[in-house]
């Protein structure tokens, strides 16, 4: 366990955005099911991306890590059985579960951290209806057997866009024609659009509700993972709080929904209401900026309770320790403006809480201690290194 004690100081300099975790997952999966090899330029990785890479290896892909990214030789033969270690990655589990069902592989998924508590319904029920057998032998394992069949699928869009992305891949791997009907309000729609765009890069045309067999996919050969808006938002927020920081390598035309960070940070100069439905990962850092500015209300926050931590609770606790008042209701969360005080903050083993607290610390009136600061490994392993390069001052303690 690692704790960080930060002495407040403004940051200064340029930082290059790390590769997008969301895009890397998608490109690795498509490459594994292509007809020819792919070279993926992705100079930095993290625990979640590596979980997907390792699971694809377990399914038969020849996937090598290099200094510049990944060399992927696609799967030539699917195993009868496989053990897939998802670590704490919800994307890995929810993307690969329906894919495994489409392939008919008898697979055991290993789950760590808070992942065993994160929801799989209604994906679970729909997969069972369409031919799979799912069970939980232990809280940390999930077994999928049987095979999904072509047909008419239906799933709610209100729980997780990752279910829909997983089914887009799966139904492209099942011989025959299928349909996918998405019911209710679609949350995190930009992430579904990202999956569709990635499939199109690999020659798979998506025209919902209709889906057709498209295996093997057609690799374009060489691809580059674009910069990550979700993690770039932390240092963009430092700039909004008075640091002189520039984040390079971010595409403003990106399909990533979290590209909204730039516009929202500018809007927080006034008290505003933010719909968190499409940008749940931005709420921790936007809450910090809102508290330092004029305050804000966040709506459509239910799914925040189902992340790496209960983020409604963990953001509230972080801000309370910093001396900020908040008010949470079932589907809304209000942050009131105030001044940050020195304090100790429990990261709740949530990478986005740890990074948000680090940015808040730049303008706190005293030192800020972050407990469990190693959790940034999940998405941004070089965060503390980049923080220090920008002039951030901290001491590190192991316990």
N, C-alpha and C positions, 0 to 999 in steps of 0.2 A: 504494500500500500504506500502511495506517495502523497505527501501533502506539500502544498506550495504556499509560501508566505510572500505576498506582493506588497512592495512599498510603492505608494502612488506616484506615478510619473506619466506625463504625456508621451505618446509614441510618435516616432517620426521616421519617414522613409518609405520605400516601395517594397511591396511583397507580391510575389507571383502567386496567383490562385492555384491551389492544388487541383489535380484531375477530379472531375465530377464523379462522385461515388455512384449516383443514380445512373449516369450514362455508362460507366464502366461495367456495372452489373449487366446491363442490357446488351452491350456489345460483346461481352464474353459469352453470354448465352447464345446469341445468334451465331457467333463464330463457331461454337462447338457443334452446331447442327447444320453447318454449311458443307458444300461439296468440295471445297478447296481450302487451303490454309489461309490464315489471317495474321497479319502483323499489326498489333495494337500498340500505339504509342501512348504510354501511360507511365511516366517516370516515377511517380509516387503511388504507393498503394496504402491500404489500411486493413484493419481486422475484418471488416465486412466484405470488402472486395476479395480478400484472400479466402474467406469462407466460401464464396461462390466459386472461385477458381478451384479450390480443393474438392468441392462437390462435383464439379464438372469432370475433374480427373477421375473421381470415383465412378462416374458414369461412362468412362472410356476415352475422354478427350486427352490428347497429348498437349499439355499446356505448360510452357516453360517461362519462367520469370527471367528477364534480362535487365540490364542497367536502364534501358529505355522503355521497357514495357513487357509485353507478352508475345510469344510466338505460339499460335494456336493451330494445331492440326486437328481437324474435326473427328468426331466419334465415328469409327468404322464399324463397330459392332457393339450393340447394347448388352450389358451384363444381365443375367437372370436375377441376381440379387446385388444390393449395394448398401453400404453404410455411408450416410451423408452427414457430415458434421457441420451444422449451420452456425456454431458458436452462438453469438447473441444477435445475429443478423435476421431481422424480420423479412427483409427483401429476399434473402437467399431462400428461406423456408417457403414463403408465399409464392415466389416465382417458380421454384422447382417442384413443389408438391404436385400441382396439376400436370407439369411436364412429365414427371415420373409416372403419373397415372396414364398419360397418353402413350407412353412407351411400354407399359405393362411390366415395369421393373418392380420386383418385390424389394422395397426400400425401407430402411430404418433411418429416421432422422434423429440426430442428437441435438438437443437444445440446451443452451446455457443462459446464465443471468436471469433476466426477467422474461426471456422469450417464452418459456413454458406457460406464463400467465397471459400472454398476448393473444387476442382472439383469432380463431380460424373459422368461426361461423359467420356467414352462411356458405363459405366455400366447401367446408367439410360435408355438409348435407347435400350440396349439389353434386359433388364428386361421388358420394355414395349412391345417389339416385341414378347416376349415369354409368355405374359399373365398377367403382372402386370399393375396397373394404379398408376402412381406416380404424385404427385403435391406438390407445395410449397405454402401452405396457407399464410404463412408469411416468411420473410427471415430466421427466427429462428426455423421454423418447416418444417417437410417433412412428407407427408402422403403416405403410401404404402398400396394398396388394390389389390384384385384379387389374382391369384395364378400362379406361374410358372409351366410350363408343361415340361415333358421330351422331349428331342429333340436335335437338333444340335445347339450349342451355339458357338459364335465367339466373341473374344474381343482382343483389342490391348494390348500388353504387355508394351507399351512405356509410359503410364501415371502413373499407380500405380499397384504394385504387389498385393495390398490389394483387388482390384477387383477380381483378379484371385483366391486368397485364399477364398474370400467369396463365389465364385461360386463353388469351390471344395467342400465346406461344403454343399451348397444348392443342388447341383446335386446328392450328396450322400443321401439326404433326400427326393428326388422325386421318387416315384415308377416308374420303367421302366428303360430303357437304354438311356443314353445321350452321347453326345460328346462335348468336349470343345477344340476349335481351338484357339490358341494364335497367333496373327498376329504381324508382325513387330518385332523390337528389344525388348527383354524382359529386363526390368529394375528391379533392386533389386531381381534378380533370387534367391539368397540364402533364401529370406523370403518365396518364394513359396516352395522351398525345405523344409523349416522348417514346413510349413503347411502339406505338404505331409508326412513328417516323423511323425508328431504328429498324423495324421489320422491313419497311420500304427500302431502306439503304441496302438490305440484303435480298431485295427482289420480291418481297411478299407484299402484295397490295391488300390493304384492309379497307373494307367497305361495310361497316356494321349496319345491320345485324348479321350479314352473311360472311361466312368464313369457309375457306376451302383448303384442302390438302396442298401443302407447298414445300414438303421436304424432298430433297435437301435444299436449304437456303443457298443463295448465290453470294459468296463473299466478294466485296470489291477489292480485296487484297490488302491494302494498307489503310488504316484508320487512326485518327488521333482523338483521344478523349479530351473534350473541352474543359475549360476551367469551371470550378464548382462554386456556384452562386450561394449555395446553402452555407458553406463554410467561409467563403469570401465575405459574407455579410457581417461576420464578427469584426473584421478589421475595417470594413466600410463604416460600421457603427462607431468604432473608435474615432474615425474622422468626424462623424457627426457630433461627437462629444468633445471636440476641440483638439484632438491629435492631428498631426500633419501626416496622414497616411494615404498612400495610393495603392490600390489593388489592381495589378495588371493581369491580363490573360482571361478576362471575362467578356463573353460575347453577349452584347445587348440584344441580339436577335435569337438568343438561345431558346430551345423549347423548355428549358427548366422553369418551372413556375416560380422558383425563388429569385429569379431575376427581378421580381417586384420589389426586392429589398431596397434597391436604389431609390425608387419613387416613394416608397413608404417612409424611408428614413428622412427624406426631404419633407414629406407631409407632416411628420411628427413635430415640426416647429409650431404647430397648433394642436389643440386637443381634437382628436378624431376618433371615429369608430372604424375598426379594422375587422373585416370578415376573414377569419383564420381558416376557413374551410379548405382553401387551396394551398395555404402556406403554413401548415402547422409547425414545421421545423423552424420557422422564423420567430415564433412567438417569444421564446426566452430572450433573445437579444433585442427584439423590438420592445419588449417590456422594460428592459433596462434603459433604453433610450427614452421611452415614454416617461419613465419616472424622473429622468434628469431634465426633461423638457416640460411639456404642459399636461402630461397624462394622456391616457387613451382607454377606450373600451374595446375588448376583443370579443367577437361573437363567433358562433359555430365552433365551440372549443371542446365538444364532447370527446372527440378522438384523442385529444391531448392527454387524457387520463390513461390511455392505452399504449403509451410510448415507452422508451427505455426506463422512464419513471412515470409516475402520475404527474405530468408536467403542470397541471393546474396547481397541485399541492407543492411541488418542488420549486416552481417559479415564485409562488406566494411566500414560501419559507425563505428563499434566497433574498427576495426584496424586503421581507420583514427584518431579516438580520441586518440588512443595509439601512434600515430605518424608514422604509417606505410602506405606506398603507395600501392594501389591496382589498378587493371585495369580489368573491366568486359566487356565482349562481350556477344552476344546472348547465346552462349553455352560454354563459357569458362571464367575462373576467375583466374587472376594472382596475387600472393602475393609477394611483394618485401621484402628483408630482412631489418631489422632496429633495433632500440633500443626502448623499450617501455617507454613512459613517463607517469607521473601521469595524471589522467583525470577523467571525469565523463562519464559513458557509460549508455545509455538507453537500457535495456534488450529487448525492443520491445515485452514484455510479452512472450518471447521465452526462455524456460528453458535451451536450449543448448547454447544460447548466454550468459545468465547469468553465467553458469558454465564455459564456455570458458574464459570469462572475468576474473573470479576469479582465474583461473590458470595463465593467463597472468599477473595478479597483483602480483604474487609471485616474479617476476623478474623486475617489473616496477621501475623506478627511483623516483617515488613519490606515494602518496596514490591514490587508484583507487576507485571511488564511482560507485556503480551499482544501477541504479534506477529500481524499480519493481522486487527486488531480490526474492520475494516470489513465482515467477513463477516456481521455481524448484519443487514445489509440484506436478507438472504434472507427472514427471517421477522419481524424486529422492528427496523425502521429507526430508531425513536425510542428504542431501548434506552439509549444513552449519554446522551441528553438527559434521560430519566426518571431514570437513575442519578444524574445531577448534581442534578436537582431534589430528590432525596431526601437530598442532602448528600454524595453520593459525590465524592471528590476525586481528580482524575486530570489528567494532562498528555497531550496528543495530539501525535504526531510523524508526519509524512509522509515516505515514502522511496520 
